[in-house]
Amino acid sequence: MNTRKDYIAVFDSGVGGISVLRHLRRVMPGERYLYFGDSANAPYGTKTKEEVKQLTFAAAQTLMERGIKALVVACNTATSAAINDLRAAYPELIVIGIEPALKLAADKFPGGRLCVMATPMTLREEKFAALMHRYDQNCTVYKLPAPGLVELVESGKADSPEMDALLRGLFAPYRGQLDAVVLGCTHYPFAAKAISRVLGEGVTLLDGGDGTARETKRRLKEAELLEEGEGSLTIENSKGDQRLIGLSWDLLR
């Protein structure tokens, strides 16, 4: 067992967290990363909160045994379901979550028309309700669950005719009515090209990946755990499917 606490572990329900990993490696290129995608149990967004919490804790325990100094929960659904409990269970560990970039959208578009795309579980959780209440007094905020989108990304169809068809149906009631779309699931940035095709370039797309990476760096610096080495990356997936490992590397580019 590796007891050196030198990895930054990045966890997601599948390949979506690669969108956060890209930001992490950009702001901290000298770190050693261990990415774990739980595609065997994806999607998380249609499960119950208790199911997601159990899956998240199982992954965290496995990663803890590898010797990590920080855990980045690069999954909006898992963050909603389990982040507070994870921090309570592992008080000695730096635990970073991600949430929809609604504040960023509200700051950029005061009084604007904002759409938050997220999984059904993220949108129904109290954590999101509290976040939305902070900004829906001054902005018009639409909640848009996007079932099927995660599965298309996991199957390598993030930029495909199937994705375009799904998005045209989802956004049909909002065409021409939005200033920004908040991508509230880490899988969704990979569909950004398709979303822009459907909505037009005039709609701004925002996600929380950059903020999560910067908060991780801040916490590591505060704990004097930042490294300036050559950096490395290991990618693993619970499904044991080399296609998913290959897709993860492709999405990282």
FENNOR-V235741 format. One record per residue. SS is DSSP state (~ for helix, > for strand, _ for the rest). PSI is psi as a letter, one per 30 degrees, with the letter a starting at -180 (NA if undefined). Layout:
SS,PSI
SS,PSI
This chain:
_,k
_,j
_,f
_,k
_,i
_,f
>,k
>,j
>,k
>,k
>,k
>,l
_,f
_,b
_,f
_,e
_,f
~,f
~,e
~,e
~,e
~,e
~,e
~,e
~,f
~,e
~,f
_,i
_,f
_,g
_,l
>,j
>,k
>,j
>,k
>,j
>,k
_,h
~,f
~,f
~,g
_,l
_,k
_,f
_,f
_,g
_,l
_,l
~,e
~,e
~,e
~,e
~,e
~,e
~,e
~,e
~,e
~,e
~,e
~,e
~,e
~,e
~,e
~,e
_,f
_,f
_,i
>,l
>,f
>,k
>,j
>,j
>,j
_,h
_,j
~,e
~,e
~,e
~,e
~,e
~,e
~,f
~,e
~,e
~,e
~,e
~,e
~,e
~,f
_,i
_,f
_,f
_,k
>,j
>,j
>,k
_,a
_,k
_,l
_,k
_,h
~,e
~,e
~,e
~,e
~,e
~,e
~,e
_,i
_,k
_,g
_,l
>,j
>,k
>,k
>,j
>,k
>,l
_,l
~,e
~,e
~,e
~,f
~,f
_,l
~,e
~,e
~,e
~,e
~,e
~,e
~,e
~,f
~,f
~,f
_,f
_,e
_,f
_,l
>,j
>,k
>,k
>,k
>,j
>,k
_,i
_,k
_,f
~,e
~,e
~,e
~,e
~,e
~,f
_,g
_,g
_,h
_,e
_,i
_,l
~,e
~,e
~,e
~,e
~,e
~,e
~,e
~,e
~,e
~,e
~,f
~,e
~,f
~,g
_,k
_,g
_,g
_,k
_,e
>,l
>,k
>,k
>,j
_,g
_,k
_,f
_,f
~,e
~,f
~,f
~,g
~,e
~,e
~,e
~,e
~,e
~,e
~,e
~,f
_,l
_,f
_,f
_,k
>,k
>,k
>,k
_,l
_,g
~,e
~,e
~,e
~,e
~,e
~,e
~,e
~,e
~,e
~,e
~,e
~,e
~,e
~,e
_,g
_,h
_,g
_,k
_,l
_,h
_,a
_,f
_,l
>,l
>,k
>,k
>,k
>,l
>,k
_,f
_,f
_,g
_,j
~,f
~,e
~,e
~,e
~,e
~,e
~,e
~,e
~,e
~,f
~,f
_,NA
